[in-house]
Amino acid sequence: MTATATVSPSTGSHHGKAVGVSIAAAVGGFLFGFDSSVINGAVDALGSHFHLGSFLSGFVVSIALLACAVGAWYAGRLADSWGRRRVMVLGAAMFAVSSAGSAFAFSVPDLLVWRVIGGLGIGIASVIAPAYISEIAPAKGRGALGSLQQLAITIGQLVVLSSNKGLAGAAGGASQNLWLGMPAWRWMFLVGVIPAVVYGVLAVLIPESPRYLVRQGRFDEAGSVLERISGVADGRAKVQEIRKTLDKEHRSSFRDLRGRRFGLHPLVWVGIIMAALQQLVGINAIFYYSTTLWKSVGFSESSSFTTSVITAGVNVVMTVVAMLFVDRIGRRPLLTIGSAGMFVSLLLTAIAFSQQQGSGDDISLPGAFGPLALIGANAFVVFFALSWGPILWIMLAEMFPNRMRAMALAISTAANWVFNFVVTFSFEPMTRHIGLSWLYGGFAFFAFASFFFVRSKIPETKQQELESVTADTDRPAERADAR
């Protein structure tokens, strides 16, 4: 393929615009992070208010994740039919409705309905944001801009954990009444309406994806967006290049995913396994249950909230570090470093919890093992945020050929949510039945496995044009070995 479009000389101006629209799109990631951690501060209060056992408590936390998988599955096809911006607005509206509904929930079935609606919206946002950013960002900075999705997730987690801490502190506890006779946990959910409205407004203001515009025959508009936002000097030439790749496509379907290995194309399996491993290392066990976890090893409720906020802050800082290096070092080296670091950190945490005293909710760690668990858990967050956190979303948006991208991205993201559900739903019962030491040991095993998976299967897509990437990534193993 001949690349006839060149980058405009005024790269600074265009880079600023690309960053601006990417940030706007990544607010969907903020909602993702907000939803993943708002339940952190409210789960104990919910259990007390609705008299939930461990099964129902885990189900209330995790039911939204199954809905996220459904939302992710349909997001790509909706985006191809409606456009990226309209689907973003839909996701924002669903999250706003969910936040308000959860705040005023009066029964467990009622709460579950609102959690499902919010999950559908978050699932949509989790697919659309990285796809949109990859389609509008210049190749040279696409890795950093793609990382904005994960950065927004981590900021969302930090903001909501800080909000939860402030609301619980002002009320004297998450179950205590705050304003208008409503307990603090209800306000924790209600705050989510604000970022949802902001996301909806920003989605209306940003330009449509140029690749969607080309697909709709709006060539002049697509060329204008490419020149103004992506920094392409000759928008018409780039539009023709995109048209050539799209002309070779048909609407994505399951036929495009077929292959000789277990019925799917090898690259689709790479995406699915990557998405699964990102969850199986246990990151969301920390962010969904960190407040409960630290309370169980001797921290007060206030100290547990503070510790969770610190962990979220570490996550944000290291995601920024990943953004600075992902286009310089590359995707695969950072993933390799992250896998090794996560393995060691999780192993330390498992060793610390092997010394726990007591059982159930009444456990403690003697001597230096409490600080060791805290260090191990936060070191794990450091290495995750440096690698698997942001790079999964970059790779899923970059690595698939055009003919299968929509369906492959949808099935991989849906797999991510399904394994998120498995880890989250099983965390509490497994904590009770096999203990935290074995549980963190299991997470360490998957971190160990991820190291070898990166080395053997994941391709490098650093600083390549999207059309170029999609043209030659059919054989990830060969491309990985070649590097």
C-alpha positions in Angstrom: 0.0 0.0 0.0 1.3 3.4 -0.9 0.9 6.1 1.7 0.3 9.4 -0.2 -0.8 11.5 2.7 1.8 13.4 4.7 1.7 15.0 8.1 1.1 18.7 8.1 4.0 21.0 9.2 1.9 22.7 11.8 2.1 19.6 14.0 1.9 21.5 17.3 -1.5 23.0 16.5 -2.9 19.8 15.2 -1.4 17.8 18.0 -3.2 20.1 20.5 -6.5 19.5 18.7 -6.0 15.8 18.6 -5.2 15.8 22.3 -8.3 17.9 23.0 -10.8 15.6 21.1 -9.1 12.5 22.5 -9.5 13.8 26.1 -13.2 14.5 25.4 -13.7 11.0 24.1 -11.7 9.5 27.0 -14.2 10.9 29.5 -16.1 7.7 28.7 -13.1 6.0 30.4 -13.7 8.3 33.4 -17.2 6.9 33.7 -15.7 3.4 33.4 -13.3 4.2 36.3 -16.0 5.9 38.3 -18.4 3.0 38.1 -15.7 0.5 38.9 -14.9 2.2 42.2 -18.1 3.9 43.3 -19.3 0.5 44.6 -16.0 0.3 46.6 -17.1 2.7 49.3 -20.8 1.8 49.2 -20.7 -2.0 49.2 -20.6 -2.5 53.0 -23.3 0.1 53.5 -25.4 -1.5 50.8 -25.0 -4.9 52.5 -26.2 -3.5 55.8 -29.1 -1.5 54.3 -30.5 -4.2 52.1 -29.4 -7.1 54.4 -27.2 -8.7 51.7 -25.3 -12.0 52.3 -22.0 -12.5 50.7 -23.6 -14.0 47.5 -26.0 -11.1 46.9 -23.3 -8.6 47.9 -21.0 -10.0 45.2 -23.8 -10.1 42.7 -24.8 -6.4 43.2 -21.1 -5.5 42.6 -20.6 -7.7 39.6 -24.0 -7.7 37.8 -23.0 -4.4 36.1 -20.0 -6.2 34.6 -22.1 -8.7 32.7 -24.1 -5.8 31.4 -20.8 -4.1 30.4 -20.0 -7.2 28.3 -23.4 -6.9 26.5 -22.9 -3.2 25.9 -19.4 -3.8 24.6 -20.6 -6.5 22.3 -23.1 -4.3 20.5 -21.2 -1.0 20.7 -19.2 -1.6 17.5 -22.2 -2.3 15.4 -24.1 0.6 16.8 -21.1 2.9 16.1 -21.0 1.7 12.5 -24.7 2.4 12.1 -25.2 5.6 14.1 -21.7 7.1 14.3 -19.3 7.3 17.1 -20.6 10.5 18.7 -24.3 9.4 18.9 -23.2 6.2 20.6 -21.1 8.1 23.1 -24.2 10.2 23.9 -26.2 7.0 24.4 -23.6 5.7 26.8 -23.6 9.0 28.8 -27.4 9.0 29.1 -27.5 5.4 30.3 -24.9 6.1 33.0 -26.7 9.3 34.2 -30.0 7.4 34.5 -28.2 4.5 36.3 -26.4 6.9 38.8 -29.7 8.6 39.7 -31.6 5.3 39.9 -29.0 3.6 42.1 -29.0 6.6 44.4 -32.7 6.3 45.0 -33.0 2.5 44.9 -35.5 1.1 47.4 -35.0 -2.7 46.9 -32.4 -5.1 45.7 -34.2 -5.9 42.4 -34.5 -2.1 41.8 -30.8 -1.6 42.5 -29.9 -4.5 40.1 -31.9 -2.9 37.3 -30.1 0.4 37.6 -26.7 -1.3 37.8 -27.5 -3.2 34.6 -28.4 0.0 32.8 -25.2 1.6 33.9 -23.2 -1.4 32.9 -24.6 -1.3 29.4 -23.6 2.4 29.1 -20.1 1.7 30.5 -19.7 -1.3 28.1 -20.5 1.0 25.2 -18.0 3.7 26.3 -15.3 1.1 26.9 -15.3 0.2 23.2 -16.1 3.5 21.5 -13.5 5.7 23.3 -10.4 3.7 22.3 -11.8 3.0 18.8 -12.5 6.7 18.2 -9.1 7.8 19.5 -7.3 5.3 17.3 -9.2 6.5 14.2 -8.6 10.2 14.8 -5.1 10.3 16.3 -1.9 10.7 14.2 0.2 7.5 14.1 3.2 9.1 15.8 1.2 9.9 19.0 -1.5 7.3 18.8 -0.1 5.2 21.7 0.0 8.1 24.1 -3.4 9.3 23.0 -4.8 5.8 23.2 -3.5 5.7 26.8 -5.8 8.5 27.7 -8.6 5.9 28.0 -6.7 4.2 30.8 -5.6 7.5 32.3 -9.2 8.6 32.4 -10.2 5.3 34.0 -7.6 5.8 36.8 -8.6 9.4 37.3 -12.2 8.3 37.6 -11.2 5.8 40.2 -9.2 8.4 42.1 -11.9 11.0 42.0 -14.7 8.7 43.1 -12.6 7.2 45.9 -11.8 10.7 47.1 -15.4 11.6 46.8 -16.5 8.5 48.7 -14.0 9.3 51.4 -15.2 12.9 51.7 -18.9 11.9 51.8 -18.4 9.1 54.3 -16.2 11.4 56.4 -18.7 14.2 56.4 -21.5 11.9 57.4 -19.5 9.9 60.0 -19.7 6.7 57.9 -21.1 5.5 54.6 -24.3 4.3 56.3 -24.9 7.6 58.1 -27.3 10.3 56.9 -25.7 13.3 55.1 -28.0 15.8 53.3 -31.7 15.7 52.8 -32.0 12.7 55.0 -30.1 10.5 52.6 -27.2 8.3 53.7 -23.8 9.0 52.3 -23.8 5.9 50.1 -26.7 7.3 48.1 -24.8 10.5 47.4 -21.8 8.4 46.3 -24.0 7.1 43.4 -25.7 10.4 42.7 -22.4 12.3 42.1 -22.0 10.1 39.0 -24.7 12.2 37.2 -22.2 15.1 36.8 -19.5 13.4 34.7 -22.2 11.6 32.7 -23.7 14.9 31.6 -20.2 16.4 30.9 -19.4 13.3 28.7 -22.7 13.7 26.8 -22.0 17.4 26.1 -18.5 16.8 25.0 -19.6 14.0 22.7 -21.9 16.4 20.9 -19.1 18.9 20.4 -16.2 16.7 19.1 -15.9 15.9 15.3 -17.1 12.6 14.0 -14.5 9.9 13.2 -13.1 10.4 9.7 -13.3 6.7 8.9 -17.0 6.6 9.8 -17.5 9.7 7.6 -15.7 8.0 4.7 -17.9 4.9 5.1 -20.9 7.2 4.9 -19.7 8.9 1.7 -19.0 12.3 3.5 -15.6 12.6 1.9 -15.1 16.4 2.2 -16.0 16.4 5.8 -13.7 13.5 6.5 -10.8 15.3 4.7 -11.4 18.4 6.8 -11.3 16.5 10.0 -8.1 14.7 9.0 -6.5 18.1 8.2 -7.7 20.0 11.2 -7.4 17.3 13.9 -5.0 14.5 12.7 -2.5 16.9 11.1 -2.7 15.4 7.6 -1.4 17.8 5.0 -3.5 16.4 2.1 -6.9 15.3 3.5 -8.2 14.2 0.1 -5.3 11.9 -0.5 -5.7 10.3 3.0 -9.4 9.9 2.3 -8.6 8.0 -0.9 -6.3 5.8 1.1 -9.0 5.1 3.7 -11.5 4.4 0.9 -9.2 1.8 -0.7 -9.0 -0.1 2.6 -12.8 0.2 3.2 -13.6 -0.9 -0.4 -11.9 -4.2 0.4 -14.1 -4.7 3.4 -17.7 -5.8 4.0 -19.7 -5.4 7.2 -17.9 -7.2 10.0 -19.5 -10.6 10.9 -18.5 -13.8 12.6 -17.2 -15.1 9.2 -14.3 -12.6 9.6 -13.2 -14.1 12.9 -13.0 -17.7 11.7 -9.8 -19.6 11.7 -8.3 -23.1 11.9 -7.5 -22.9 15.6 -10.5 -23.6 17.7 -12.7 -21.9 15.2 -11.2 -18.4 15.5 -8.5 -16.4 13.7 -5.2 -16.6 15.8 -5.2 -12.8 16.2 -8.7 -12.8 17.7 -7.5 -15.4 20.2 -4.6 -13.0 21.1 -7.1 -10.2 21.7 -9.4 -12.4 23.8 -6.5 -13.8 25.9 -5.0 -10.4 26.4 -8.3 -9.1 27.6 -8.7 -12.1 30.0 -5.2 -11.8 31.4 -5.7 -8.1 32.2 -8.5 -9.2 34.6 -7.1 -12.5 35.8 -4.1 -10.7 37.4 -6.6 -9.3 39.9 -6.5 -5.6 39.4 -10.2 -5.1 40.1 -10.1 -7.2 43.2 -8.1 -4.3 44.6 -10.3 -1.5 43.2 -13.7 -3.0 43.9 -12.8 -4.4 47.4 -9.8 -2.4 48.6 -11.7 -0.5 51.3 -13.2 -3.8 52.6 -9.9 -5.5 52.3 -7.9 -3.0 54.3 -10.6 -2.9 57.0 -10.3 -6.7 57.3 -6.6 -6.5 58.1 -6.9 -3.9 60.8 -7.4 -0.5 59.2 -10.2 1.7 60.4 -12.9 2.7 57.9 -11.3 6.2 57.5 -7.8 4.7 57.1 -9.1 2.2 54.6 -10.7 4.9 52.4 -7.4 6.9 52.7 -5.3 3.8 51.6 -7.7 3.2 48.7 -7.3 6.8 47.6 -3.5 6.5 47.8 -3.6 3.4 45.6 -5.8 5.1 43.0 -3.3 8.1 43.0 -0.4 5.7 42.3 -2.4 4.3 39.5 -2.9 7.7 37.9 0.8 8.7 38.2 2.1 5.5 36.7 -0.4 5.6 33.8 1.0 9.0 32.9 4.5 7.5 32.9 3.2 4.8 30.6 1.8 7.5 28.2 5.3 9.1 28.1 7.1 5.9 27.1 4.6 3.8 25.1 5.5 5.5 21.7 9.2 5.5 22.5 9.8 2.1 24.0 7.0 0.3 22.4 4.0 -1.8 23.5 5.7 -5.2 23.9 8.7 -4.1 26.1 6.3 -2.3 28.5 4.0 -5.3 28.7 7.0 -7.6 29.5 8.3 -5.3 32.2 4.8 -5.1 33.7 4.2 -8.8 33.7 7.5 -9.4 35.6 6.8 -6.7 38.1 3.2 -7.8 38.7 4.4 -11.4 39.3 6.9 -10.4 42.0 4.5 -7.9 43.7 1.6 -10.3 43.8 3.9 -13.0 45.1 5.0 -10.7 48.0 1.3 -10.0 48.7 0.5 -13.7 48.8 3.4 -14.4 51.2 2.1 -11.6 53.5 -1.4 -13.0 53.6 -0.1 -16.5 54.3 0.6 -15.2 57.8 -2.9 -13.9 58.4 -4.5 -14.6 61.8 -8.3 -15.2 62.1 -10.8 -15.9 59.4 -13.7 -14.3 57.5 -14.1 -10.6 58.2 -12.0 -10.9 61.4 -8.4 -11.3 60.1 -5.1 -9.5 60.9 -1.5 -9.5 59.7 1.1 -9.7 62.4 4.3 -7.6 62.6 5.8 -6.5 59.3 3.4 -8.6 57.2 0.7 -5.8 57.2 3.1 -3.3 55.6 4.4 -6.0 53.2 0.9 -6.6 52.0 0.4 -2.9 51.5 3.7 -2.5 49.6 3.0 -5.5 47.5 -0.5 -4.4 46.5 0.7 -0.9 45.6 3.7 -2.2 43.7 1.4 -4.4 41.7 -0.7 -1.3 40.8 2.5 0.5 39.7 3.4 -2.2 37.3 -0.1 -2.8 36.1 -0.6 0.9 35.4 2.7 1.1 33.6 1.8 -1.7 31.2 -1.3 -3.9 31.0 -3.7 -1.2 32.2 -3.3 1.3 29.2 -1.7 -1.0 26.6 -4.5 -3.4 26.4 -6.8 -0.7 25.1 -4.2 0.6 22.7 -3.6 -2.9 21.3 -7.2 -3.8 20.9 -7.8 -0.6 18.9 -4.7 -1.1 16.7 -4.0 -4.8 16.1 -6.9 -6.1 14.1 -7.3 -6.0 10.3 -10.0 -3.7 9.0 -12.2 -6.6 7.9 -12.5 -7.9 11.4 -11.9 -4.9 13.6 -15.4 -4.1 14.8 -16.3 -7.7 15.7 -12.8 -8.5 17.1 -12.7 -5.4 19.2 -16.3 -6.2 20.5 -15.6 -9.8 21.4 -12.2 -9.0 23.1 -13.7 -6.2 25.1 -16.7 -8.4 26.0 -14.2 -11.0 27.2 -12.5 -8.4 29.4 -15.8 -7.7 31.1 -16.8 -11.3 31.5 -13.5 -12.1 33.2 -13.9 -8.9 35.2 -17.2 -10.4 36.4 -15.6 -13.8 37.2 -12.9 -12.2 39.3 -15.1 -9.8 41.1 -18.0 -12.2 41.8 -15.7 -14.9 43.0 -13.4 -12.7 45.1 -15.5 -12.6 48.4 -16.5 -16.3 48.4 -13.0 -17.4 47.5 -11.5 -15.2 50.2 -13.6 -17.0 52.7 -13.0 -20.5 51.4 -9.4 -20.6 50.2 -7.9 -17.5 51.8 -6.3 -14.4 50.4 -2.8 -16.0 50.2 -4.0 -18.6 47.7 -6.1 -16.1 45.9 -3.2 -13.7 45.4 -1.0 -16.6 44.5 -3.4 -17.4 41.7 -3.2 -13.8 40.5 0.6 -14.2 40.5 0.3 -17.3 38.4 -1.6 -15.4 35.7 1.0 -12.5 35.8 3.7 -15.1 35.3 1.8 -16.7 32.3 1.3 -13.2 30.8 5.0 -12.7 30.6 5.5 -15.6 28.2 2.3 -14.8 26.3 3.7 -11.3 25.5 7.0 -12.8 24.4 5.4 -15.3 22.0 2.2 -13.9 20.7 1.7 -10.2 20.9 2.7 -8.0 17.9 4.4 -4.6 18.1 2.3 -1.8 16.5 4.4 1.3 17.6 4.1 4.4 15.4 2.5 2.7 12.4 -0.4 4.1 10.4 -3.6 2.4 11.2 -4.1 1.1 7.6 -0.5 -0.2 7.7 -1.0 -2.0 11.0 -4.2 -3.6 9.9 -2.6 -4.8 6.7 0.1 -6.9 8.2 -0.9 -8.1 11.6 -2.5 -11.4 10.5 0.4 -13.4 12.0 1.2 -12.0 15.4 3.6 -14.8 16.4 5.8 -14.2 13.3 5.8 -10.5 13.8 6.6 -10.8 17.4 9.5 -13.2 16.7 10.8 -10.9 14.0 11.3 -8.2 16.5 
